[in-house]
């Protein structure tokens, strides 16, 4: 009984720290802004929305069943994609190997670029079709209405923010292209922050494949993370860059959306967009892996510190350890979790999820769940260039504003995902089957 009580008190202490961490991240964002009078209504509203959505999704049997079924959907999509990759790439893409595999060899026959990443192209095409058939548009407009009323956003800002739940940070601004030239700097900063704190539907399946066996019902958690990070991003964006009354307000009228002229146009455009994303991911993984290796070689030459060689992971772990501790990670695990958060920021979330899947017993089940949410976002240095290029392409007149706001949006986006991780940490572990 004393041991059970001790574990209960320890869990309660971690939940309380996560709850305090939610407001600590709010305070950090406020300190990084002009430090005006805090918008208490928005703060409470955004925090309550985050907790309400997470609690509702995992408290009711129908929603839990829906989220649990998403992993099965991803598996079906992966099987269908494998049929395509096997036909196009043969055994390299997952088809039957013409060679005998040595079971004693310490090597994997899984080729990430040809067996996992092609799903990005398939999902990009499917997402475009679902938008053309108004399935995604209906869902986006529903969330946009909720955000507009609860978080007091303009029509364009709410639509752009809601679109980021399903679309990428460069695709969603296309929906509000007519409003971007006259959108206030505050709303523009908000759109960029939401883009950094969420992920696109086209890459969710990649994360799910990486987290298989690490987090139960990974697909449901990835979708939930992208959803509940929006209120956090809106709040932190408003704290770091409040709406200026002298700025021209974006129209609250309905924003027209017409991305594709036909289903065939949607399909071919989705494939083209997916191919660009596919090539971009491969290039980034190749280059950044090489750069990290070079840096690690250089750091290792400097000698060992505390019995271990210096590395990018260790340095980033020291920097992010206090932040993940605020999110509810025990200090004994903060170095490991901090390095994962650092990899996500310096490189991208694919590196981070790969590191998370290889932590073994270094992180508890609760810590792995928190980090699944904290890592789920596009806030990294390479994405800054991608977002800048995408926004300038659709709103060239806002080039100066986009360039000046992007670095700060990276900070607010990172804080938003950490805040989302803290929200999950503050909820009872039993809610998630822990």
N, C-alpha and C positions, 0 to 999 in steps of 0.2 A: 504493500500500500504506500509506504513512504516514497518508493521509487516512482510509482505512478503519479503521485502528487507532485513530485519533483519535476517530472517531465511535463505535467500539465502547467505548472507555474512557469517553466522555461518557455513553453510554447506561447503562453499568454504574454510573457515579457517580450518575445520576438514580435508578436502581433502588435503590441503596444508601440514598439519601436518603429515598425512599419507605418503605423498610423501617424506617429509624430513625424516620420520621414516624409509623408505626403505633404504636410504643411511646411516642412523644412525646405523641400524643393520649391514650393511656392514662394517662400521667403527669399531663397537664393535668386529666383527670377526677378522678384521685386527689387532686390538690392542691385541687380545688374541693369535695371531700367532707370527711368528718371525719378523713381521713388516718390510718385504722387500718392495721394490718399488711396489706400487699397480699396478696390471695388468688392466689398464684402459680399454683396449679393451674387456677383459672378463667381467669386471664389467658392462660396458654399454651394451654389448651383452646379458648378462644374464637378466638384468633388462628389456631391450627392449623385449626380448622373453617372459618374464612373462606378461608384459602389452599387447603385441600383441596377445598372445594366449587367455587371458581373454577377451580382447576387441572383438576379432574375434568370439569367441564362443557365446557371448551375443549380438552382433551387427547385426547378419544376421538371418533372419527368419528361414531358414532350420536348422541351428545349435541350435538356441533357442528351436525350436520345438523338436529336437532330445533330448536335455537335459531335457526338460519338460516331454518327454515321458518316461524317465528312471524311474521316480517315479511310473508310471503305471506298468512298467516291474517288479519293486520290489514288488508291490502289488500282481501281478500275482504269482510271486515266493513265496510270503508269503502265498497266498491261497493254492498253491500246497503243500508247506511244511506243512501247517496245516492239509491237508488231511493225510499226513504221520504221523504227531505227534498224531492226533486224533486216528488213527488206532493203533499206538504203545502204547501211553500213556493214551488213553481214554479222559475223561473230563479234566484231568490235562493238557493234551496237546492241549486243545482248543475244544474238542468234547462237545457234549451236556451234561450238568450237570444232574446227577440223583437226585440232591437236589434242593430245592427251594432256590433261592437267596434272601436274605433279602435286599430290596432296601434301607432301612434306615441304614444299617450297613456301617460304615466308613472303608471299606476294598475293595481291588481290587481282582478280580478273575483271573487277568492276572498273569501267572507264567512265569517269564522271562526265567528261565532255560529250560523250556519244551515247550514254545510257541514262543520265539524269537530266542534263541541261536541255535536251530536245523538247522536254515537256513544256518549257517556256514558250516555244513556238506554238505548240498545240493549244495551250491555255490562252495565249494571246489571240489566236484565231477564234476560239470559242467565246472569249469575252467580247470580242467585236460583234460576233453574231448575236449574243445575248443582248448587247446594247441596241443593235438594229431591231431586234424583235421586242424591244422596250421592257425586257425583264429587268436588266440592270438599271435602266433609267427609272423605272418605277421604284426600285429599292433606294436608289440614290436620292430621288426627290422626297421620299418618305423620311429618310434621315435628315435631309436638308431642312424640311419643315420643322422637325423636332429641334434641330440646332438653332434655327432662326428664332423660334419662340422661347426656348429655354435659355439660350446663351446670347440672345439679342444681337444676332448677326444680320448683315445685309443679305439680300437675296443672292447676290453673286458670291459672297464669301461663304455662305452656308452651303451653296451648291458645290463650290470648289472643294470645301472641306469634306463634305459627305462623299464626293466622288473618289477621294483618296482612300476610302475604305476598300474599294475594289480595283481602282485604276492606279497607275503609277503617278509619280510626282511630275512627270512631263506630259502625261496624257490628260490628267484632270484639268489643268489650266486651259486646254483647248475648249472645254465646255463653256468657259466664261470669257472666251476671247473678246467678244464685243465690249465687255465691261473693264477689261484690264487697262486700257489707256487712261480711263478716268478714275480708276479705283484708288482709294486713299493709300498712303504708304503703310498705315497700320493694317489695313485689310490685306495688302500685298505681303507684308511680313507674316501675317497670320497664315495665308495660303502656303507660303514657303515652309513655315514651321510645321504645319500639318503634313506637308509632303515629306519632311524629314522624319517625322514620328510614326509614320505608317508604312505599310509595304503593299505592293501591287499583287493582285490575284494571280498574275502570271508567274510569280516566283514563289508563292506560298507552298506549292507542292514540293519545291526543292527543299525548303526548310523541313517539311514534314518527313521527307525521306531521310534527312539527316538526323531527325529526332526520334526516329522509330526505335523503340526499345529504351529510350531515355525518358520520355514523358508520355504518359498514357493519353490517348485521344489528342495527339499533337495538332491535328488539323483544326479541331475546335478551339484550341488555345491560341493558335496563330490568328484565326479569324477574330476571336474575341479581343486579342491584343490590339489588332489594327482598328477595331471599333472603339474600344474605350480609351484609346490614346488620343482620339480627336478632341474630346472635352478638355483633356489635360493640355494639349497643344494650344487650343483656343485660349485657355486661361493664361498660360505662361506667355503666349505671344502678346496678349493684351497688357500683361504686367511689364514686359520688357519694352514694348512699343505701344503705349496707350493711344486710343483714338483721339486725334487732335480736332477740336471743334471747328478750327479754321480750315481743315482739310475738306475737300469736296467729298461728300458722302456718296458711296456707291448706291445705285438705284435698288430699291426693294422690289421692283417689278420682276415678273417671271423671266428668267433668262432662256431664250430660245436655244434648243439643242438640235443640231442636225449634223451628225458626224459622218454618216454613210448614206449613199444614195440608193443602195440596194443590198440584198443579202450577199450577193457575189462580191460587191464592192467591200462590204464589211469583212468577208472571209479573206480576200486577197490583201487588203490593207492590214488586217490582223496578222497575217503570215509575215508580211514585210516588216512590220514593227517587231514581231517576235524574233525574226532573223537578226535584226540590228541589235536587239537586246542579248540574244544568244552569243553573237560575236563579241559584243562589248564585255559580257561577263567572262568569257574565256580569256580575252586579252587582259582584263584587270587581274584575274586570278593568276595568270602566268607572270605578269610583270611584278605584282605586289608580293607574290611568293618569293620571287628572286630578290627583290629589294630587301625584304625582311631577312632572308638568308644572308645577304651581304652585310647587313647591319649587325646581325648576330655574330658573324665571323669576326667583325671588327671589335665588338664588345667583348667577345670571349678572349681576344688577344690581350685585353687589359687585365686579365686575371680574375680570380674568384672573389666573391664577397659573401660572407657567411656560409662558406662551404659549397657555393654553387656559382657557375659562370654567369656573367651578366647577359641579359637577352632583352629583346623588345617586350616580350611578355612580362618579364619581371618589372621593368621600368613602368610600363603601363599599369601593372597591377598595383604598384605603390601609389600611383596617382589616383586611380579610381577606387581603391579599397575603402576610403572613408565614405564615398558616395554610395557604393553598394551596401555598406554597413548601415547607412541611413535608410536604405530600402528594406532592411530587415535581414540581411545576411549575417550570420554569426561571425565575429571577428576572426575566429580560427579559420574560416573559409573565405574571408574577404580578399586575401591576396589572390587566390585562384579565381574567384568571381570577378575581381577587379581587372585581372589580365584578360578575361573574356570580354569584358566591356571595353577595354582598351583596344583589343583587336578589332572589335566591331567599329570603333570610331576611327582608328587609324587605317584600317583596311576595308572590310565590309562585314555584313552580318553572316555571310556564308562561312568565312573564316571563323567567326565567333561561334556559330552553331556547331561547326566541326570540332572546335576546341571543347565546347560544352558536352558533346557526345563522347568525348574521350576523357572526361574527368574521373570516371569510375567512382570510387568511394570518397573522393576529395570533397564532393558536395553532397549534402543531404537531398532527399527528394523535394523538400520544401524549397531549398535554395535553387535547385535545378528549375523548378517551376517559376520562381521569381525571375531568374535570369532568362528564361524563355520569353517572358514578357518584356523585360528590360532591353533585350537585344533586338526585339522585333521592330525595326525601323530603319529607314535609309540614311540616318544621320551619320555620315562618314565623309572624309575629305574628298574622296573621288566623286561622291554624289553632289558635292558643291558645284563642281564643273559641269556635271550632267544637268543639274537643275538650272544653272545660269544659262547654259546653252539652249535648253528647252524653252525657258521663259522669254529670253530675248528673241527667239525665233517667232513666237506668237505675239509679242508686244515689244517691238524694237524701240518704240518711243520711251519705254521705261528702263532702258539699259542702265542708266546711272543709278537709279533706285535699286534695281535688281543686284548690281554689283556691290553696292554699299550695304545692303541688308542681308545678303547670303551668309557671310561669316557668323553674324549674330544669330541667324536662324538655325545654323548648325548647333549652336549652344542650346538654344531653346528647345530644339527637337530632341537633343540628347537628354535634357532634363525631363522632357515630357515622357519619354519611354521609361526612365528611371522612376518617375512618379507613378506610372502605370504598374511597374513591378512592385512598388510599395503598396499600392492599393490591393493587389493580389495577396501580398504578404500579410496585410492587415485582416484578411478574411480568414475564417476558421479553415484549417486544413481538411477537415472532414467534408467540406463543401466540394473539394476537388478529389476526394477519394484518397487523401494522404493519411 
